Amino acid sequence: MPASSINQPRHHSRLIGLLILILTAGAIAGLLRSCSGPAARATPNVQRPSARAALAGSMTSSPVEVTGVEQRLITDVSNLQGAYGVAVIDLATGASYGVNGNRIFRAASVNKMPIIVTLYERATLGRLTLDQTLALSESDIQHYGTGIIQNSDAPRVYTLSQLGALMIQVSDNTAAYVLERFLGQQTIQQNAKHWRLDHTSMADNTTTPADAASLMASLYADRLVPSDATEAILSLLQSSVFGDRLGAGLPAGVTLAHKVGTDLGVYNDAGVVMFAQRPYAIAVLSEDADEPEASAAFARVSKDVYDFQVSLGPVRPR
């Protein structure tokens, strides 16, 4: 896969400050320690029984009235530069709603999600072990965008677990490049097809809001990998250094497991909002967007969806 196919060249100034802190030697050492062993298998903050039960079979929409919230979402992203798409899946019922959910967008680093799930899937199948190491050569280093490997000194030797963690937690482009090559782009694409991500292309680095939300929902429901692997991936997604976008519209204390993606005019975020009453998967993608407008739009969309989910109340046992 070309180095540019998963690209996150510039985040705004608040994120740059976080990355500068990570680039210190002590922070790098600490992060690498957290990428292996028990930390990589940490349990997320919220248990998932209701969503797991609801999504164990085919996902079907419940008779929830979503016209009102969809109209609010249309208003949230109207009269802005570029185009936006939103997809939401209620993880307690399987109901879905959104705006431009099937429109194809550039995925940017949101397409690192099929890579991390494939990595853990291969491990559970015994095709690899997460503690096996890869030695990176200079030609492996992607000198652009986010990540800390590009600024580290040789020798660059990492376990697969460390590479996966760096790819998700700091959106490391070198880690993504190496893992995609190691796993095989065709293998990852076949998985995406098997997971019914019909409009996701690893080669073209494209996806839809509906595909991105569906992947998050299926992961949360243990439909892609066994539960312990799901917990490990969700733990990594919760510890992302990128706290804006979807997180900006959520109350303090609400757990978000997510993956951002950024490219020229592209501001994306996809994840799972894990609060006990009404958890949901959400993806917001954009193209030709203005960064300040996008920041405000993400906060509005995220808040409106959260408020709507809260208004539905807990699902009553049947």
N, C-alpha and C positions, 0 to 999 in steps of 0.2 A: 504494500500500500504506500503511495507517495506520502512524503512527510507532511504535505499540506492538507491531506485528506481529513485529518483530525487536528483542528487548528483553534487555538485560543490566544491570539497575539497580544491583546491589550485589555486589561480590566481597568476600571476607573481608580482614582487615587486612593479610595479607602481600602481597596483590595491590595494595592501595591504596598501599602504600609504593612499589611499582614504578611505578605510574601517576604518583605525585607527581614522581618523578624525570623521567619523560618530559615532564611539563608545563613544565619549565623551558625557557626560550627556546633555549638551546644544544642541548638534547636534541631539541626539535622540529625545529630546523634540520638537525641531523644525520640524524634519521629521514627527513625529506623528501628529503634528498640520497640516502639509501639506497633510497628508494622508486622512483627513476628510474634509467634507464640500466643500466649493467652489473650493479649490485647486484640489480635486479629479475630478472636472468637468471642469477643465480649457480647453480652446480651443487651439488646436495645432496651430503652427505658419503658416501653409499653408492650404488654403481651398482646397476642393477636388471635385469640380463639374465635371471636365472632366473625372476623373477616375470613379466617381460614375455613370455617364451616360454610359460610355463605358462598365462597368462590371455589369450593372443592369440585363442583361440577361445572356445567356450562353457565356462563354469566348471562343473565337475562335481566332486562330492565324491570324495575318495580313500577307500580303506578304512581310514582311521586310526581307532582306537578312541578315542572322545571321551566316553564315558559317565562316566569318572572325573573328567575336568576339569569337565564340566558339573555333576556333583554338588558339586564344590568351589565352583563359581560360585554354585550355589543356596545353599550354606552361607554364602558371602561376603555375600549380600544378604538373607538371611533375618532375621526378627525385628527389622527396622529400620522406622522410620517411613516411610510412603509406599510407593512401588513403584519397582522398578528393572528395566531390561532390558539385556541384554548380547548383542552379536553379534560374532563373530570369523571372519575368513576367512584361511586359510593361503595366502599369496601364492605359495608354491612349488608348491602342489598344487591349489588351489581348494577344498579341504575347508573346511567351515564348521561352527560349533557356537555354542552360546550358551544364554541363558535369556530367555524373553519377547522373543525377537528380533523378532516381528511385532506386538508391542503398539504402539499409537500413543501417542506422547508429544509434549508441547510441545517444539519444537526449540530455541527461543531462538536464539542466534547460530550454532548448528550449521547453520542454514539460510542462512548467508552463503556456504556452500560452493557451492551451485548458482549464486550470483551471480558469484563469482570465476571459476568454470569457464566460464560463459557469456561473461564479459568477454573472456577469452583466446580462446575459440572464435570470437567475432565478429571479433576482431583477426586471427586466422589466415585467416578467410574474406575479409578485406579490407573488412569492413563498417564498421570503425573503425580508428583508429590509437591506440596506447596513449599517445602523447605529445601527443594533442590535449587542450586544456584546457577546463575548465568553471569558470565564475564562480558561486560560491554566493551566494545572497541570504539575508537574515536568516530568511526563511520556510523555508529548507532546513535550518536548524540544529536538530538534535534535542537538546534540553536535558534529557537524562537519560542515566543509565548510563555506559558506557565510551566512550572516545575522547578525542581531543585537539582536534578541529576546533571543538567547541562552546566551547572556552576560548581560541581563537585570535582575533586581531584582524583586522578587515577591512583591505585587500581579501582575500577568501578565494578564491584562484584555484589550482586543482590540475589536474595531468594525470590522465588516467584511470588511468595506472600508479600514481601516488601515492595516489589514492583506493582502488584495489584493495589496495595494500600496507597502508594504514592500517586498512582494513576487516578484514584478516586479522591483522596483527601486534599491533595494540592493540584489535581488535574495535570499531572506530569506528562508532557507530550512524549518525552523519550521513553518512559515506561510504557505508554500506550503503543508506541511504534514497535518496541521490542516484543511486547506480549502478543500483539496482533500477528507479527511475523512468526513468532514461536508457535502460536496456536493454529495459524493458518487462516487467512481471510475467508477462504471458501468454507472452512469448518464453521466459523462464526456466522457467515451468511446462511448456511444451511440451518443452523440453530434458529436464527431469526425467522426463517421461513417456517420451521417446525413450531415456533412460538406464535405463529400467525401474525407476524409483523410484516404484512404484505407490502407495505410501502416504505420499508427501511432498506437502504442500500449502504453497505460498508464501503464499497468501491467509490460510490458517488458522494458519500457522507451526507445522505439525506434521510429524512424520516418525516412522520406526521405527528401532530399532537396526540392523535388517537393511539398511534403505535407506541409512542413514548409513555403515555399513561398506562396503556395495557401492559407493557413490560413491567412497570412498577407494581401494578396491581397483581399480576401473576407471580412476581417475586414475593410479594408480601403474603400471598396465600399459599406459599410453598408448592407452587405448581411447576417451578423450573428446576429447583434443586432441593435436596433434603433440608429439613428444618434447621440443622446446625449450620449448614452452609448459608441458608437464608439469613440467619442471625448474624453471621460474620459479615455478610455484604451490607446488611442494614446498619450494622455498627460502623462500618467505614463511611457509609453515606451520611450518617448522623454527625460524623466528625470532620466534615468538609470545612475548610478554612473560609469558604465563601458564604457569608451570612446574609447577604442582601437578597434582592429579588423576591422569591416567594416568602422568605423569612421576614421580609419587611412588613408584610400584612398580617402577621400572626401575633397573638398575644404572647407575652413572656411566659415561658414554661411549657409551651406547646412544642412537642418533639417533631422535627422535620428531618427526614432522611431524603437527600436529594443530590442531583448532579446538574451543575450548570454547564452552559456552553456559550462561548463567545467567539465571534469573528467580526470582520468588518461589516458593520450594520446589523449584526446578528447578536441577539441577547436572548438566551434560552434558559429554562430551568424546568426540571421534571423531578417529581418526588412523591413521597407519601407523607401525609400529615397524620400523625399517630396520636389522636386523642380518643379516649376510651369510648365515648358515646357514639361517634359517627366518623371513623377514620375514612380517608379518601386518598386516591391517587390523583395527581394533577400534573399537567404539562402545559407550559406556555412557551410558544416559539414565535420568533419574529424574523423579519428580513427587511433590509433597507431602512432600519429603524434609527431613530435619534436616541443617544444614550440617556440624556436626562429625561426625555419623555418616556423611555422604556422603563427606567427606574420607578417613576411614578405610576406607570401603568401596571407593573408587576405588583406593587403594593396594593393598588385598588382591586385588581382581580383577585389576589390572594385573600384580602379581607372580605370581599363580597362572597367568595366561595365558602370561606370559613363560617361567616355569619349565617349563610344559608344552611350549611350542614348542621350547625348548632341548632338552628330553628326547627329542624326536623325531629330533634329529640332522639333518645335511644331507641333502637329497634326492639319491639316487644316480642318476646318468645312466642312461637306459634304453638 
